């Protein structure tokens, strides 16, 4: 995830679990996407992350409507949609990017998580 906004996540973000996300984590990694209803790049990001999750065993894609989950959005400092978090198996954020990612960048980011 090679965008200017891609940063290595700090320890203060803690872990995200199924209860906080509202969906089960992947066995090896989870791609968490924050989206909004009228966000065109969010649709493309949904497709890219879904395809990557389908081709990499043990990886889940979870999409969260930012407007419905404002508390979590604020807690994680999500400022725009789409924002993608890559979680390891324990739910720790290992990569973060805002904007539509490229498929190759998502696959490379998963390498850090698994």
Gaussian input, Z-matrix of N, CA and C with variables (Angstrom, degrees):
# hf/3-21g

backbone

0 1
 N
 C     1     B1
 C     2     B2     1     A1
 N     3     B3     2     A2     1     D1
 C     4     B4     3     A3     2     D2
 C     5     B5     4     A4     3     D3
 N     6     B6     5     A5     4     D4
 C     7     B7     6     A6     5     D5
 C     8     B8     7     A7     6     D6
 N     9     B9     8     A8     7     D7
 C    10    B10     9     A9     8     D8
 C    11    B11    10    A10     9     D9
 N    12    B12    11    A11    10    D10
 C    13    B13    12    A12    11    D11
 C    14    B14    13    A13    12    D12
 N    15    B15    14    A14    13    D13
 C    16    B16    15    A15    14    D14
 C    17    B17    16    A16    15    D15
 N    18    B18    17    A17    16    D16
 C    19    B19    18    A18    17    D17
 C    20    B20    19    A19    18    D18
 N    21    B21    20    A20    19    D19
 C    22    B22    21    A21    20    D20
 C    23    B23    22    A22    21    D21
 N    24    B24    23    A23    22    D22
 C    25    B25    24    A24    23    D23
 C    26    B26    25    A25    24    D24
 N    27    B27    26    A26    25    D25
 C    28    B28    27    A27    26    D26
 C    29    B29    28    A28    27    D27
 N    30    B30    29    A29    28    D28
 C    31    B31    30    A30    29    D29
 C    32    B32    31    A31    30    D30
 N    33    B33    32    A32    31    D31
 C    34    B34    33    A33    32    D32
 C    35    B35    34    A34    33    D33
 N    36    B36    35    A35    34    D34
 C    37    B37    36    A36    35    D35
 C    38    B38    37    A37    36    D36
 N    39    B39    38    A38    37    D37
 C    40    B40    39    A39    38    D38
 C    41    B41    40    A40    39    D39
 N    42    B42    41    A41    40    D40
 C    43    B43    42    A42    41    D41
 C    44    B44    43    A43    42    D42
 N    45    B45    44    A44    43    D43
 C    46    B46    45    A45    44    D44
 C    47    B47    46    A46    45    D45
 N    48    B48    47    A47    46    D46
 C    49    B49    48    A48    47    D47
 C    50    B50    49    A49    48    D48
 N    51    B51    50    A50    49    D49
 C    52    B52    51    A51    50    D50
 C    53    B53    52    A52    51    D51
 N    54    B54    53    A53    52    D52
 C    55    B55    54    A54    53    D53
 C    56    B56    55    A55    54    D54
 N    57    B57    56    A56    55    D55
 C    58    B58    57    A57    56    D56
 C    59    B59    58    A58    57    D57
 N    60    B60    59    A59    58    D58
 C    61    B61    60    A60    59    D59
 C    62    B62    61    A61    60    D60
 N    63    B63    62    A62    61    D61
 C    64    B64    63    A63    62    D62
 C    65    B65    64    A64    63    D63
 N    66    B66    65    A65    64    D64
 C    67    B67    66    A66    65    D65
 C    68    B68    67    A67    66    D66
 N    69    B69    68    A68    67    D67
 C    70    B70    69    A69    68    D68
 C    71    B71    70    A70    69    D69
 N    72    B72    71    A71    70    D70
 C    73    B73    72    A72    71    D71
 C    74    B74    73    A73    72    D72
 N    75    B75    74    A74    73    D73
 C    76    B76    75    A75    74    D74
 C    77    B77    76    A76    75    D75
 N    78    B78    77    A77    76    D76
 C    79    B79    78    A78    77    D77
 C    80    B80    79    A79    78    D78
 N    81    B81    80    A80    79    D79
 C    82    B82    81    A81    80    D80
 C    83    B83    82    A82    81    D81
 N    84    B84    83    A83    82    D82
 C    85    B85    84    A84    83    D83
 C    86    B86    85    A85    84    D84
 N    87    B87    86    A86    85    D85
 C    88    B88    87    A87    86    D86
 C    89    B89    88    A88    87    D87
 N    90    B90    89    A89    88    D88
 C    91    B91    90    A90    89    D89
 C    92    B92    91    A91    90    D90
 N    93    B93    92    A92    91    D91
 C    94    B94    93    A93    92    D92
 C    95    B95    94    A94    93    D93
 N    96    B96    95    A95    94    D94
 C    97    B97    96    A96    95    D95
 C    98    B98    97    A97    96    D96
 N    99    B99    98    A98    97    D97
 C   100   B100    99    A99    98    D98
 C   101   B101   100   A100    99    D99
 N   102   B102   101   A101   100   D100
 C   103   B103   102   A102   101   D101
 C   104   B104   103   A103   102   D102
 N   105   B105   104   A104   103   D103
 C   106   B106   105   A105   104   D104
 C   107   B107   106   A106   105   D105
 N   108   B108   107   A107   106   D106
 C   109   B109   108   A108   107   D107
 C   110   B110   109   A109   108   D108
 N   111   B111   110   A110   109   D109
 C   112   B112   111   A111   110   D110
 C   113   B113   112   A112   111   D111
 N   114   B114   113   A113   112   D112
 C   115   B115   114   A114   113   D113
 C   116   B116   115   A115   114   D114
 N   117   B117   116   A116   115   D115
 C   118   B118   117   A117   116   D116
 C   119   B119   118   A118   117   D117
 N   120   B120   119   A119   118   D118
 C   121   B121   120   A120   119   D119
 C   122   B122   121   A121   120   D120
 N   123   B123   122   A122   121   D121
 C   124   B124   123   A123   122   D122
 C   125   B125   124   A124   123   D123
 N   126   B126   125   A125   124   D124
 C   127   B127   126   A126   125   D125
 C   128   B128   127   A127   126   D126
 N   129   B129   128   A128   127   D127
 C   130   B130   129   A129   128   D128
 C   131   B131   130   A130   129   D129
 N   132   B132   131   A131   130   D130
 C   133   B133   132   A132   131   D131
 C   134   B134   133   A133   132   D132
 N   135   B135   134   A134   133   D133
 C   136   B136   135   A135   134   D134
 C   137   B137   136   A136   135   D135
 N   138   B138   137   A137   136   D136
 C   139   B139   138   A138   137   D137
 C   140   B140   139   A139   138   D138
 N   141   B141   140   A140   139   D139
 C   142   B142   141   A141   140   D140
 C   143   B143   142   A142   141   D141
 N   144   B144   143   A143   142   D142
 C   145   B145   144   A144   143   D143
 C   146   B146   145   A145   144   D144
 N   147   B147   146   A146   145   D145
 C   148   B148   147   A147   146   D146
 C   149   B149   148   A148   147   D147
 N   150   B150   149   A149   148   D148
 C   151   B151   150   A150   149   D149
 C   152   B152   151   A151   150   D150
 N   153   B153   152   A152   151   D151
 C   154   B154   153   A153   152   D152
 C   155   B155   154   A154   153   D153
 N   156   B156   155   A155   154   D154
 C   157   B157   156   A156   155   D155
 C   158   B158   157   A157   156   D156
 N   159   B159   158   A158   157   D157
 C   160   B160   159   A159   158   D158
 C   161   B161   160   A160   159   D159
 N   162   B162   161   A161   160   D160
 C   163   B163   162   A162   161   D161
 C   164   B164   163   A163   162   D162
 N   165   B165   164   A164   163   D163
 C   166   B166   165   A165   164   D164
 C   167   B167   166   A166   165   D165
 N   168   B168   167   A167   166   D166
 C   169   B169   168   A168   167   D167
 C   170   B170   169   A169   168   D168
 N   171   B171   170   A170   169   D169
 C   172   B172   171   A171   170   D170
 C   173   B173   172   A172   171   D171
 N   174   B174   173   A173   172   D172
 C   175   B175   174   A174   173   D173
 C   176   B176   175   A175   174   D174
 N   177   B177   176   A176   175   D175
 C   178   B178   177   A177   176   D176
 C   179   B179   178   A178   177   D177
 N   180   B180   179   A179   178   D178
 C   181   B181   180   A180   179   D179
 C   182   B182   181   A181   180   D180
 N   183   B183   182   A182   181   D181
 C   184   B184   183   A183   182   D182
 C   185   B185   184   A184   183   D183
 N   186   B186   185   A185   184   D184
 C   187   B187   186   A186   185   D185
 C   188   B188   187   A187   186   D186
 N   189   B189   188   A188   187   D187
 C   190   B190   189   A189   188   D188
 C   191   B191   190   A190   189   D189
 N   192   B192   191   A191   190   D190
 C   193   B193   192   A192   191   D191
 C   194   B194   193   A193   192   D192
 N   195   B195   194   A194   193   D193
 C   196   B196   195   A195   194   D194
 C   197   B197   196   A196   195   D195
 N   198   B198   197   A197   196   D196
 C   199   B199   198   A198   197   D197
 C   200   B200   199   A199   198   D198
 N   201   B201   200   A200   199   D199
 C   202   B202   201   A201   200   D200
 C   203   B203   202   A202   201   D201
 N   204   B204   203   A203   202   D202
 C   205   B205   204   A204   203   D203
 C   206   B206   205   A205   204   D204
 N   207   B207   206   A206   205   D205
 C   208   B208   207   A207   206   D206
 C   209   B209   208   A208   207   D207
 N   210   B210   209   A209   208   D208
 C   211   B211   210   A210   209   D209
 C   212   B212   211   A211   210   D210
 N   213   B213   212   A212   211   D211
 C   214   B214   213   A213   212   D212
 C   215   B215   214   A214   213   D213
 N   216   B216   215   A215   214   D214
 C   217   B217   216   A216   215   D215
 C   218   B218   217   A217   216   D216
 N   219   B219   218   A218   217   D217
 C   220   B220   219   A219   218   D218
 C   221   B221   220   A220   219   D219
 N   222   B222   221   A221   220   D220
 C   223   B223   222   A222   221   D221
 C   224   B224   223   A223   222   D222
 N   225   B225   224   A224   223   D223
 C   226   B226   225   A225   224   D224
 C   227   B227   226   A226   225   D225
 N   228   B228   227   A227   226   D226
 C   229   B229   228   A228   227   D227
 C   230   B230   229   A229   228   D228
 N   231   B231   230   A230   229   D229
 C   232   B232   231   A231   230   D230
 C   233   B233   232   A232   231   D231
 N   234   B234   233   A233   232   D232
 C   235   B235   234   A234   233   D233
 C   236   B236   235   A235   234   D234
 N   237   B237   236   A236   235   D235
 C   238   B238   237   A237   236   D236
 C   239   B239   238   A238   237   D237
 N   240   B240   239   A239   238   D238
 C   241   B241   240   A240   239   D239
 C   242   B242   241   A241   240   D240
 N   243   B243   242   A242   241   D241
 C   244   B244   243   A243   242   D242
 C   245   B245   244   A244   243   D243
 N   246   B246   245   A245   244   D244
 C   247   B247   246   A246   245   D245
 C   248   B248   247   A247   246   D246
 N   249   B249   248   A248   247   D247
 C   250   B250   249   A249   248   D248
 C   251   B251   250   A250   249   D249
 N   252   B252   251   A251   250   D250
 C   253   B253   252   A252   251   D251
 C   254   B254   253   A253   252   D252
 N   255   B255   254   A254   253   D253
 C   256   B256   255   A255   254   D254
 C   257   B257   256   A256   255   D255
 N   258   B258   257   A257   256   D256
 C   259   B259   258   A258   257   D257
 C   260   B260   259   A259   258   D258
 N   261   B261   260   A260   259   D259
 C   262   B262   261   A261   260   D260
 C   263   B263   262   A262   261   D261
 N   264   B264   263   A263   262   D262
 C   265   B265   264   A264   263   D263
 C   266   B266   265   A265   264   D264
 N   267   B267   266   A266   265   D265
 C   268   B268   267   A267   266   D266
 C   269   B269   268   A268   267   D267
 N   270   B270   269   A269   268   D268
 C   271   B271   270   A270   269   D269
 C   272   B272   271   A271   270   D270
 N   273   B273   272   A272   271   D271
 C   274   B274   273   A273   272   D272
 C   275   B275   274   A274   273   D273
 N   276   B276   275   A275   274   D274
 C   277   B277   276   A276   275   D275
 C   278   B278   277   A277   276   D276
 N   279   B279   278   A278   277   D277
 C   280   B280   279   A279   278   D278
 C   281   B281   280   A280   279   D279
 N   282   B282   281   A281   280   D280
 C   283   B283   282   A282   281   D281
 C   284   B284   283   A283   282   D282
 N   285   B285   284   A284   283   D283
 C   286   B286   285   A285   284   D284
 C   287   B287   286   A286   285   D285
 N   288   B288   287   A287   286   D286
 C   289   B289   288   A288   287   D287
 C   290   B290   289   A289   288   D288
 N   291   B291   290   A290   289   D289
 C   292   B292   291   A291   290   D290
 C   293   B293   292   A292   291   D291
 N   294   B294   293   A293   292   D292
 C   295   B295   294   A294   293   D293
 C   296   B296   295   A295   294   D294
 N   297   B297   296   A296   295   D295
 C   298   B298   297   A297   296   D296
 C   299   B299   298   A298   297   D297
 N   300   B300   299   A299   298   D298
 C   301   B301   300   A300   299   D299
 C   302   B302   301   A301   300   D300
 N   303   B303   302   A302   301   D301
 C   304   B304   303   A303   302   D302
 C   305   B305   304   A304   303   D303
 N   306   B306   305   A305   304   D304
 C   307   B307   306   A306   305   D305
 C   308   B308   307   A307   306   D306
 N   309   B309   308   A308   307   D307
 C   310   B310   309   A309   308   D308
 C   311   B311   310   A310   309   D309
 N   312   B312   311   A311   310   D310
 C   313   B313   312   A312   311   D311
 C   314   B314   313   A313   312   D312
 N   315   B315   314   A314   313   D313
 C   316   B316   315   A315   314   D314
 C   317   B317   316   A316   315   D315
 N   318   B318   317   A317   316   D316
 C   319   B319   318   A318   317   D317
 C   320   B320   319   A319   318   D318
 N   321   B321   320   A320   319   D319
 C   322   B322   321   A321   320   D320
 C   323   B323   322   A322   321   D321
 N   324   B324   323   A323   322   D322
 C   325   B325   324   A324   323   D323
 C   326   B326   325   A325   324   D324
 N   327   B327   326   A326   325   D325
 C   328   B328   327   A327   326   D326
 C   329   B329   328   A328   327   D327
 N   330   B330   329   A329   328   D328
 C   331   B331   330   A330   329   D329
 C   332   B332   331   A331   330   D330
 N   333   B333   332   A332   331   D331
 C   334   B334   333   A333   332   D332
 C   335   B335   334   A334   333   D333
 N   336   B336   335   A335   334   D334
 C   337   B337   336   A336   335   D335
 C   338   B338   337   A337   336   D336
 N   339   B339   338   A338   337   D337
 C   340   B340   339   A339   338   D338
 C   341   B341   340   A340   339   D339

   B1=1.4248
   B2=1.5136
   B3=1.2765
   B4=1.4413
   B5=1.5198
   B6=1.2620
   B7=1.4603
   B8=1.5214
   B9=1.3045
   B10=1.4547
   B11=1.5214
   B12=1.3228
   B13=1.4546
   B14=1.5281
   B15=1.3309
   B16=1.4619
   B17=1.5252
   B18=1.3045
   B19=1.4602
   B20=1.5113
   B21=1.3068
   B22=1.4539
   B23=1.5217
   B24=1.2927
   B25=1.4639
   B26=1.5222
   B27=1.3209
   B28=1.4536
   B29=1.5097
   B30=1.2985
   B31=1.4614
   B32=1.5243
   B33=1.3396
   B34=1.4601
   B35=1.5232
   B36=1.3182
   B37=1.4542
   B38=1.5256
   B39=1.3190
   B40=1.4530
   B41=1.5028
   B42=1.3095
   B43=1.4623
   B44=1.5113
   B45=1.2976
   B46=1.4594
   B47=1.5169
   B48=1.3132
   B49=1.4557
   B50=1.5279
   B51=1.3185
   B52=1.4604
   B53=1.5292
   B54=1.3277
   B55=1.4594
   B56=1.5235
   B57=1.3146
   B58=1.4706
   B59=1.5227
   B60=1.3263
   B61=1.4600
   B62=1.5248
   B63=1.3147
   B64=1.4582
   B65=1.5130
   B66=1.3287
   B67=1.4715
   B68=1.5202
   B69=1.3157
   B70=1.4635
   B71=1.5268
   B72=1.3266
   B73=1.4647
   B74=1.5264
   B75=1.3160
   B76=1.4576
   B77=1.5147
   B78=1.3068
   B79=1.4624
   B80=1.5283
   B81=1.3401
   B82=1.4735
   B83=1.5220
   B84=1.3385
   B85=1.4681
   B86=1.5251
   B87=1.3292
   B88=1.4655
   B89=1.5173
   B90=1.3299
   B91=1.4598
   B92=1.5227
   B93=1.3269
   B94=1.4547
   B95=1.5202
   B96=1.3267
   B97=1.4581
   B98=1.5164
   B99=1.3279
   B100=1.4542
   B101=1.5151
   B102=1.3340
   B103=1.4560
   B104=1.5180
   B105=1.3298
   B106=1.4581
   B107=1.5266
   B108=1.3131
   B109=1.4659
   B110=1.5214
   B111=1.3127
   B112=1.4606
   B113=1.5247
   B114=1.2996
   B115=1.4632
   B116=1.5290
   B117=1.3382
   B118=1.4727
   B119=1.5319
   B120=1.3418
   B121=1.4713
   B122=1.5319
   B123=1.3350
   B124=1.4678
   B125=1.5237
   B126=1.3179
   B127=1.4722
   B128=1.5222
   B129=1.3307
   B130=1.4627
   B131=1.5340
   B132=1.3285
   B133=1.4667
   B134=1.5275
   B135=1.3303
   B136=1.4677
   B137=1.5269
   B138=1.3247
   B139=1.4688
   B140=1.5332
   B141=1.3256
   B142=1.4700
   B143=1.5209
   B144=1.3349
   B145=1.4685
   B146=1.5212
   B147=1.3236
   B148=1.4622
   B149=1.5138
   B150=1.3358
   B151=1.4644
   B152=1.5273
   B153=1.3373
   B154=1.4706
   B155=1.5272
   B156=1.3298
   B157=1.4694
   B158=1.5220
   B159=1.3335
   B160=1.4653
   B161=1.5195
   B162=1.3171
   B163=1.4644
   B164=1.5302
   B165=1.3284
   B166=1.4660
   B167=1.5258
   B168=1.3244
   B169=1.4693
   B170=1.5311
   B171=1.3252
   B172=1.4582
   B173=1.5130
   B174=1.3359
   B175=1.4623
   B176=1.5315
   B177=1.3321
   B178=1.4601
   B179=1.5217
   B180=1.3147
   B181=1.4688
   B182=1.5158
   B183=1.3296
   B184=1.4578
   B185=1.5237
   B186=1.3211
   B187=1.4603
   B188=1.5224
   B189=1.3250
   B190=1.4593
   B191=1.5228
   B192=1.3252
   B193=1.4612
   B194=1.5295
   B195=1.3224
   B196=1.4634
   B197=1.5266
   B198=1.3210
   B199=1.4630
   B200=1.5240
   B201=1.3262
   B202=1.4599
   B203=1.5245
   B204=1.3196
   B205=1.4725
   B206=1.5256
   B207=1.3457
   B208=1.4614
   B209=1.5247
   B210=1.3141
   B211=1.4634
   B212=1.5174
   B213=1.3245
   B214=1.4621
   B215=1.5304
   B216=1.3246
   B217=1.4685
   B218=1.5293
   B219=1.3158
   B220=1.4730
   B221=1.5191
   B222=1.3178
   B223=1.4702
   B224=1.5276
   B225=1.3330
   B226=1.4636
   B227=1.5297
   B228=1.3188
   B229=1.4550
   B230=1.5135
   B231=1.3240
   B232=1.4664
   B233=1.5270
   B234=1.3353
   B235=1.4552
   B236=1.5163
   B237=1.3345
   B238=1.4620
   B239=1.5128
   B240=1.3243
   B241=1.4584
   B242=1.5161
   B243=1.3250
   B244=1.4627
   B245=1.5278
   B246=1.3093
   B247=1.4611
   B248=1.5179
   B249=1.3321
   B250=1.4676
   B251=1.5215
   B252=1.3229
   B253=1.4620
   B254=1.5174
   B255=1.3092
   B256=1.4628
   B257=1.5250
   B258=1.3333
   B259=1.4620
   B260=1.5149
   B261=1.3312
   B262=1.4570
   B263=1.5290
   B264=1.3091
   B265=1.4696
   B266=1.5289
   B267=1.3401
   B268=1.4651
   B269=1.5232
   B270=1.3409
   B271=1.4534
   B272=1.5145
   B273=1.3396
   B274=1.4632
   B275=1.5276
   B276=1.3273
   B277=1.4617
   B278=1.5242
   B279=1.3412
   B280=1.4650
   B281=1.5298
   B282=1.3314
   B283=1.4719
   B284=1.5118
   B285=1.3371
   B286=1.4564
   B287=1.5249
   B288=1.3305
   B289=1.4623
   B290=1.5190
   B291=1.3237
   B292=1.4665
   B293=1.5222
   B294=1.3201
   B295=1.4590
   B296=1.5170
   B297=1.3229
   B298=1.4656
   B299=1.5225
   B300=1.3364
   B301=1.4659
   B302=1.5261
   B303=1.3071
   B304=1.4682
   B305=1.5282
   B306=1.3244
   B307=1.4726
   B308=1.5328
   B309=1.3262
   B310=1.4775
   B311=1.5215
   B312=1.3367
   B313=1.4746
   B314=1.5213
   B315=1.3283
   B316=1.4740
   B317=1.5261
   B318=1.3204
   B319=1.4664
   B320=1.5307
   B321=1.3212
   B322=1.4761
   B323=1.5265
   B324=1.3288
   B325=1.4541
   B326=1.5289
   B327=1.3358
   B328=1.4574
   B329=1.5187
   B330=1.3145
   B331=1.4606
   B332=1.5145
   B333=1.3272
   B334=1.4757
   B335=1.5220
   B336=1.3173
   B337=1.4666
   B338=1.5192
   B339=1.3250
   B340=1.4675
   B341=1.5030
   A1=105.87
   A2=113.20
   A3=121.00
   A4=111.03
   A5=117.96
   A6=121.59
   A7=107.77
   A8=115.25
   A9=120.07
   A10=110.80
   A11=116.10
   A12=120.08
   A13=113.23
   A14=116.44
   A15=118.34
   A16=108.14
   A17=115.94
   A18=120.36
   A19=109.20
   A20=114.38
   A21=118.80
   A22=107.03
   A23=117.14
   A24=121.13
   A25=110.84
   A26=115.76
   A27=121.08
   A28=111.64
   A29=114.94
   A30=120.80
   A31=111.64
   A32=117.34
   A33=119.83
   A34=112.90
   A35=118.50
   A36=119.57
   A37=111.62
   A38=116.38
   A39=119.52
   A40=113.30
   A41=114.54
   A42=121.04
   A43=109.86
   A44=114.03
   A45=120.65
   A46=107.02
   A47=116.59
   A48=119.83
   A49=109.46
   A50=116.04
   A51=121.52
   A52=111.44
   A53=117.32
   A54=120.14
   A55=111.26
   A56=117.43
   A57=120.63
   A58=111.90
   A59=117.11
   A60=120.54
   A61=112.72
   A62=116.24
   A63=119.65
   A64=112.33
   A65=117.00
   A66=122.90
   A67=108.21
   A68=114.88
   A69=120.28
   A70=111.33
   A71=115.47
   A72=121.27
   A73=109.62
   A74=115.62
   A75=120.41
   A76=109.72
   A77=116.05
   A78=121.79
   A79=111.39
   A80=116.87
   A81=121.47
   A82=113.30
   A83=117.31
   A84=121.69
   A85=108.71
   A86=115.01
   A87=120.89
   A88=109.25
   A89=115.53
   A90=122.38
   A91=106.65
   A92=117.21
   A93=122.14
   A94=108.12
   A95=115.56
   A96=121.24
   A97=109.87
   A98=116.69
   A99=121.86
   A100=107.64
   A101=116.81
   A102=123.28
   A103=110.58
   A104=114.54
   A105=120.89
   A106=108.24
   A107=115.92
   A108=121.86
   A109=114.69
   A110=118.70
   A111=120.45
   A112=112.55
   A113=116.63
   A114=122.89
   A115=109.12
   A116=117.32
   A117=120.63
   A118=112.13
   A119=120.00
   A120=118.98
   A121=113.06
   A122=116.91
   A123=120.06
   A124=110.91
   A125=117.32
   A126=120.81
   A127=110.57
   A128=116.59
   A129=120.37
   A130=110.32
   A131=116.21
   A132=120.57
   A133=110.07
   A134=117.84
   A135=122.35
   A136=110.12
   A137=115.86
   A138=120.57
   A139=110.75
   A140=117.02
   A141=121.61
   A142=110.84
   A143=116.86
   A144=119.88
   A145=111.38
   A146=117.03
   A147=120.53
   A148=112.10
   A149=116.35
   A150=120.39
   A151=111.04
   A152=116.90
   A153=120.29
   A154=109.74
   A155=117.51
   A156=120.83
   A157=110.74
   A158=116.98
   A159=120.45
   A160=112.32
   A161=117.53
   A162=118.62
   A163=113.54
   A164=118.53
   A165=121.29
   A166=108.45
   A167=118.22
   A168=121.11
   A169=112.30
   A170=115.34
   A171=120.55
   A172=114.78
   A173=117.38
   A174=120.82
   A175=109.21
   A176=115.79
   A177=121.63
   A178=109.59
   A179=115.88
   A180=122.73
   A181=107.53
   A182=116.30
   A183=122.22
   A184=107.72
   A185=116.46
   A186=120.20
   A187=108.94
   A188=115.60
   A189=122.18
   A190=108.61
   A191=116.35
   A192=121.46
   A193=107.05
   A194=116.29
   A195=121.38
   A196=112.03
   A197=117.20
   A198=120.48
   A199=112.11
   A200=116.83
   A201=121.17
   A202=112.97
   A203=116.98
   A204=121.28
   A205=111.56
   A206=116.67
   A207=121.19
   A208=113.69
   A209=117.40
   A210=119.98
   A211=111.77
   A212=116.07
   A213=120.89
   A214=110.83
   A215=116.51
   A216=121.67
   A217=109.83
   A218=116.26
   A219=120.42
   A220=111.25
   A221=115.89
   A222=120.93
   A223=111.46
   A224=116.19
   A225=120.66
   A226=113.19
   A227=117.00
   A228=119.95
   A229=114.07
   A230=116.93
   A231=121.00
   A232=107.33
   A233=116.56
   A234=121.44
   A235=113.63
   A236=117.15
   A237=120.06
   A238=110.00
   A239=114.90
   A240=119.72
   A241=108.36
   A242=117.18
   A243=125.34
   A244=111.75
   A245=115.41
   A246=122.81
   A247=105.63
   A248=116.18
   A249=121.98
   A250=108.95
   A251=115.08
   A252=122.18
   A253=107.91
   A254=116.86
   A255=121.70
   A256=106.45
   A257=115.40
   A258=121.22
   A259=110.43
   A260=116.50
   A261=119.48
   A262=108.70
   A263=117.40
   A264=121.71
   A265=112.37
   A266=117.07
   A267=121.32
   A268=112.46
   A269=117.97
   A270=121.31
   A271=114.47
   A272=117.18
   A273=120.66
   A274=109.87
   A275=116.43
   A276=121.27
   A277=108.26
   A278=116.00
   A279=119.70
   A280=112.76
   A281=116.84
   A282=121.40
   A283=108.47
   A284=113.99
   A285=120.73
   A286=107.47
   A287=116.78
   A288=120.50
   A289=109.59
   A290=115.50
   A291=121.17
   A292=107.46
   A293=115.90
   A294=120.76
   A295=110.47
   A296=114.92
   A297=120.21
   A298=110.38
   A299=118.06
   A300=120.69
   A301=111.80
   A302=115.03
   A303=120.19
   A304=107.46
   A305=115.94
   A306=121.35
   A307=111.15
   A308=117.55
   A309=121.13
   A310=111.57
   A311=116.70
   A312=120.38
   A313=110.98
   A314=116.82
   A315=120.76
   A316=109.34
   A317=116.40
   A318=120.09
   A319=110.34
   A320=117.49
   A321=120.76
   A322=110.23
   A323=117.74
   A324=121.05
   A325=111.66
   A326=115.91
   A327=119.52
   A328=111.05
   A329=117.02
   A330=120.86
   A331=112.27
   A332=117.19
   A333=120.95
   A334=111.58
   A335=115.86
   A336=119.97
   A337=113.45
   A338=117.57
   A339=119.92
   A340=112.60
   D1=90.88
   D2=-165.84
   D3=-102.98
   D4=57.87
   D5=177.60
   D6=-113.49
   D7=160.13
   D8=178.85
   D9=-55.83
   D10=-34.18
   D11=-177.27
   D12=-83.27
   D13=-2.63
   D14=178.54
   D15=-74.98
   D16=123.26
   D17=-179.21
   D18=-135.66
   D19=152.98
   D20=172.83
   D21=-73.92
   D22=129.66
   D23=-174.75
   D24=-71.44
   D25=146.33
   D26=177.59
   D27=-84.38
   D28=162.44
   D29=-179.68
   D30=-65.11
   D31=-24.13
   D32=-175.22
   D33=-68.51
   D34=-14.68
   D35=179.71
   D36=-73.84
   D37=-15.87
   D38=177.30
   D39=65.95
   D40=-159.57
   D41=-178.14
   D42=-110.40
   D43=149.64
   D44=174.99
   D45=-110.17
   D46=131.14
   D47=178.73
   D48=-116.81
   D49=177.43
   D50=-176.94
   D51=-58.68
   D52=-37.65
   D53=-179.15
   D54=-64.54
   D55=-43.23
   D56=-179.62
   D57=-71.44
   D58=-34.64
   D59=-179.07
   D60=-82.54
   D61=-26.99
   D62=-175.47
   D63=80.54
   D64=18.33
   D65=178.98
   D66=-159.36
   D67=157.74
   D68=-179.65
   D69=-71.50
   D70=144.02
   D71=174.55
   D72=-77.30
   D73=155.81
   D74=174.25
   D75=-72.50
   D76=154.56
   D77=-179.83
   D78=-61.87
   D79=-37.39
   D80=-178.14
   D81=-109.02
   D82=-33.91
   D83=-178.36
   D84=-166.01
   D85=162.21
   D86=178.45
   D87=-135.81
   D88=134.30
   D89=174.63
   D90=-101.12
   D91=112.75
   D92=-178.39
   D93=-104.40
   D94=123.65
   D95=-178.52
   D96=-116.06
   D97=124.48
   D98=172.18
   D99=-95.67
   D100=123.54
   D101=-175.44
   D102=-128.49
   D103=168.66
   D104=171.77
   D105=-137.00
   D106=160.39
   D107=-169.74
   D108=-58.66
   D109=-41.48
   D110=-173.36
   D111=-105.66
   D112=30.69
   D113=-176.38
   D114=-100.02
   D115=105.78
   D116=179.80
   D117=-63.53
   D118=-43.60
   D119=177.95
   D120=-62.44
   D121=-22.66
   D122=178.71
   D123=-65.71
   D124=-37.65
   D125=179.29
   D126=-64.78
   D127=-44.36
   D128=178.66
   D129=-65.67
   D130=-39.36
   D131=179.15
   D132=-64.38
   D133=-40.60
   D134=177.32
   D135=-57.21
   D136=-44.38
   D137=-179.58
   D138=-64.44
   D139=-47.93
   D140=-178.65
   D141=-61.09
   D142=-49.53
   D143=-177.68
   D144=-66.37
   D145=-37.89
   D146=177.17
   D147=-62.40
   D148=-41.89
   D149=179.09
   D150=-65.87
   D151=-43.30
   D152=179.77
   D153=-64.36
   D154=-44.44
   D155=179.87
   D156=-61.41
   D157=-36.19
   D158=-179.89
   D159=-70.87
   D160=-28.45
   D161=-176.46
   D162=-94.66
   D163=-12.78
   D164=179.57
   D165=-110.97
   D166=112.11
   D167=-178.67
   D168=-58.06
   D169=137.61
   D170=176.21
   D171=83.16
   D172=7.33
   D173=179.65
   D174=-108.80
   D175=132.21
   D176=178.80
   D177=-111.97
   D178=151.77
   D179=173.89
   D180=-115.70
   D181=124.29
   D182=179.43
   D183=-121.56
   D184=122.57
   D185=177.30
   D186=-105.55
   D187=132.28
   D188=-178.09
   D189=-119.93
   D190=129.02
   D191=175.70
   D192=-76.35
   D193=113.16
   D194=-175.58
   D195=-59.39
   D196=-35.63
   D197=-178.57
   D198=-68.84
   D199=-30.94
   D200=179.62
   D201=-81.52
   D202=-19.45
   D203=-174.58
   D204=-124.59
   D205=50.14
   D206=-175.55
   D207=-58.75
   D208=-34.21
   D209=178.25
   D210=-61.16
   D211=-46.73
   D212=178.98
   D213=-67.41
   D214=-38.85
   D215=177.85
   D216=-58.59
   D217=-47.31
   D218=179.81
   D219=-65.87
   D220=-43.88
   D221=-178.95
   D222=-58.89
   D223=-39.10
   D224=-177.27
   D225=-92.75
   D226=-2.41
   D227=177.82
   D228=69.77
   D229=33.97
   D230=178.15
   D231=-76.85
   D232=120.10
   D233=-175.51
   D234=-107.09
   D235=-19.48
   D236=179.18
   D237=-150.60
   D238=162.41
   D239=176.14
   D240=-116.80
   D241=144.94
   D242=-4.22
   D243=-78.32
   D244=145.98
   D245=167.18
   D246=-120.77
   D247=134.02
   D248=-178.02
   D249=-118.68
   D250=130.54
   D251=172.89
   D252=-111.96
   D253=136.37
   D254=174.44
   D255=-106.48
   D256=118.79
   D257=-179.38
   D258=-105.08
   D259=144.75
   D260=172.52
   D261=-80.80
   D262=-175.98
   D263=-176.11
   D264=-61.73
   D265=-27.53
   D266=-179.45
   D267=-87.43
   D268=-1.90
   D269=179.26
   D270=89.17
   D271=10.69
   D272=176.50
   D273=-80.96
   D274=138.44
   D275=177.64
   D276=-76.14
   D277=117.98
   D278=179.26
   D279=-105.03
   D280=-23.22
   D281=175.94
   D282=-147.60
   D283=154.80
   D284=-177.87
   D285=-148.87
   D286=138.12
   D287=177.29
   D288=-149.61
   D289=145.17
   D290=174.63
   D291=-109.18
   D292=142.94
   D293=-177.56
   D294=98.93
   D295=170.26
   D296=-178.27
   D297=-72.05
   D298=121.55
   D299=-179.20
   D300=-83.77
   D301=159.02
   D302=171.27
   D303=-88.03
   D304=147.08
   D305=-179.36
   D306=-54.13
   D307=-45.29
   D308=-179.19
   D309=-60.55
   D310=-37.82
   D311=179.24
   D312=-67.71
   D313=-37.37
   D314=178.55
   D315=-64.83
   D316=-45.20
   D317=-179.95
   D318=-63.27
   D319=-40.68
   D320=178.28
   D321=-64.51
   D322=-40.87
   D323=179.41
   D324=-64.50
   D325=-34.76
   D326=177.45
   D327=-63.92
   D328=-29.41
   D329=177.39
   D330=-58.58
   D331=-30.43
   D332=177.57
   D333=-76.89
   D334=-25.94
   D335=-174.35
   D336=-87.35
   D337=-29.64
   D338=-175.55
   D339=-101.78

